[in-house]
Amino acid sequence: MSSEAVTTVYKVTGMTCGHCEGAVTEEIGGLDGVTSVKAVASTGQVTVVSAGPLDDESVRAAVDEAGYELAGRA
């Protein structure tokens, strides 16, 4: 099993400010294996670094929980 980190960029709609970035970062950051989350409201991009590939449905649920919509991978 590889221990190489995986970086995935997601497109999230509805983020407009730093508070939005924080909410998305907090929810995705709570997923198993996630080591880093960088959300940018101006582009709608969320860069996630994790120990292994993430299940898109888990990410979608986390984004929904934060109150935003996952538009897919960027």
C-alpha positions as CSV (number, residue, x, y, z in Angstrom):
1,M,0.0,0.0,0.0
2,S,1.4,3.4,-1.0
3,S,1.8,6.1,1.5
4,E,1.9,8.8,-1.1
5,A,-0.4,11.8,-0.6
6,V,-3.1,12.4,-3.1
7,T,-4.1,15.9,-4.1
8,T,-7.5,16.5,-5.6
9,V,-9.1,19.8,-6.7
10,Y,-12.9,20.1,-6.4
11,K,-15.2,22.8,-7.7
12,V,-17.6,24.1,-5.1
13,T,-20.4,26.5,-5.9
14,G,-21.9,29.0,-3.5
15,M,-18.8,30.2,-1.6
16,T,-18.5,33.9,-1.5
17,C,-16.3,34.9,1.4
18,G,-13.7,33.8,4.0
19,H,-16.5,32.4,6.2
20,C,-17.6,30.2,3.4
21,E,-14.0,29.0,2.9
22,G,-13.7,28.2,6.6
23,A,-17.0,26.2,6.7
24,V,-16.0,24.1,3.7
25,T,-12.5,23.6,5.0
26,E,-13.7,22.5,8.4
27,E,-16.2,19.9,7.0
28,I,-13.8,18.4,4.4
29,G,-11.0,18.5,6.9
30,G,-13.0,16.3,9.2
31,L,-13.0,13.4,6.7
32,D,-10.7,10.4,7.4
33,G,-7.3,10.7,5.8
34,V,-7.5,14.4,4.9
35,T,-4.3,16.2,5.8
36,S,-4.9,19.6,4.2
37,V,-7.7,21.7,2.7
38,K,-7.4,25.0,0.9
39,A,-10.7,26.6,-0.2
40,V,-10.7,29.7,-2.4
41,A,-14.1,31.5,-2.7
42,S,-13.1,33.6,-5.7
43,T,-12.4,30.6,-7.9
44,G,-14.7,28.1,-6.2
45,Q,-11.8,25.7,-6.0
46,V,-11.0,23.5,-3.0
47,T,-7.7,21.7,-3.0
48,V,-7.7,18.7,-0.8
49,V,-4.6,16.7,0.2
50,S,-5.3,13.2,1.6
51,A,-3.5,10.1,2.6
52,G,-5.3,8.2,-0.2
53,P,-8.0,8.7,-2.8
54,L,-11.2,10.1,-1.3
55,D,-14.7,8.9,-2.0
56,D,-16.4,11.7,-4.0
57,E,-19.7,11.0,-2.2
58,S,-18.0,11.6,1.2
59,V,-16.7,14.9,-0.1
60,R,-20.1,15.8,-1.5
61,A,-21.7,15.1,1.8
62,A,-19.2,17.2,3.7
63,V,-19.7,20.1,1.3
64,D,-23.5,19.7,1.6
65,E,-23.1,19.8,5.4
66,A,-21.3,23.1,5.1
67,G,-24.2,24.5,3.0
68,Y,-22.6,24.5,-0.4
69,E,-22.7,22.4,-3.5
70,L,-20.0,20.1,-4.9
71,A,-19.9,20.7,-8.7
72,G,-17.4,18.0,-9.2
73,R,-13.6,17.8,-9.7
74,A,-12.0,20.9,-11.2
